[in-house]
Amino acid sequence: MSFDSRIRKGGYLMVPSLARMSVIIKSQHETSVMTGNYEMAYICGLLCRLTGTVPPSLETPVQLQEDMMKLLENYSPEDDREKVVIKMLKFYKPDGLLDDQVRELYRMGLEEKTPWKR
């Protein structure tokens, strides 16, 4: 779907780098909350990358969150940033949005080479 067709249909274009930056900034604050499936997808991919776990399939946002929380049950976070994003993931209530940008952000997290870098 092109940018123009999204605008015509009343949609909006999420810039993936903004969702990534939002996660990085929020990871530095204990009281941060996740605000959308874009952030959640990036966090799930990033946590797979950081923990070395096999990424769960992205069927629905709810299923992805449940699968990630199971994968993280016995994981000990390396630092406070990881603790914060895991807490954000745990308390987030995903909606049904699963578009190409959610998939792209999940992939970005999985392929992240410079976690936490602005």
N, C-alpha and C positions, 0 to 999 in steps of 0.2 A: 504494500500500500504506500503510495507516495505521500509526501508532506501535503501537497495540494489537496489530495482526496481526503485526508484526515481533517483538514480545515473545513472543507465543504460539508463533511458529514457531522460537523460540530465537535469533532474530537480535538485532541491536543497532542503535541509532540513532546515527549519527555526526553530531555537530553541526558543520555546515560551517564556522562561524566558528572552531572549535577547530583544524581542519586549516589554515585560512588563517593563524591566529596562530602555529601551529607552524612554518610555512614562514618567516614573518617573523622569528621568533626564531632559527631555524636559519641564516638567511641572514647572521647576524652572527658566525658561528663557522666557522672554516676546516674543522674536522674533523667537521662535521655530516653525517648520513646520512638519507636519506629512508626512512620506515618503512611506507609504504603507498600504494596507488593513489589514495587521496584527496588526499594531498599532491602526488603526481605530476600528477594532473589539474589541480590549481590552478596548479602551477608551469608546466605546458605552456600553459595559458590566459594566465597572467601574462606569460610570455616572448613569446607572440604579440603581446600588447598592447604590451609594451615595445619590441619590435623592429619593430612595424608590419607583420609578415608575415601572410599569409592563413592562418587557422587550418586545420590538417588535420582531416579528419573523424575522429570518435571511433568507430572500428569495434571495436578491441580495445585494451587498455592497451599491449600489446607494440607494436602497429602505431603507436599514437600516439607512443610513445617513439622509435621508429625514425624516424618522419616528422619529429619535432621535432629530433632530432639532425642530420638532413640539412639542415633549414632553418637550423640554427645553425652549420653548418660554416665559413662565412666571416664570421660575426658577431664583432665585437669588443665584449666587455662594457663597459658604461659605468662600472661601479664594482665593488667587491669583492663586494657582495651578489649581483649578477648572476653573477659568476664562481662563487660558492659554489653557487647554485641550479642553474647549468648543470652543475657537477661532480656535484652530487647526482643530477641527472637522468641523467647519463652512466653512473653506476655502479649505479643502482637496477635491481633485477630484478623487474619487475612480475609479478603473478599474474593470474589470469583474471577477477578481480572487476570487473565493469562493471555497476553498478547506478545507480539514479536519483541517488544522492548523488555518485557519481563524475562523472556528467554535470553535475550542479549545480555542483560545484567547478570543473570545466573552464569552464563558463559564467561563474562568478564571477571567475575569472582573466582571461577575455577582456573582462569588463566593469569590471575594477578601475579605480577612479578615484583611489584614494589608495594606490599601492603603497608598501610598507614601513611604513605607519602602523599602529601598534598599536591 
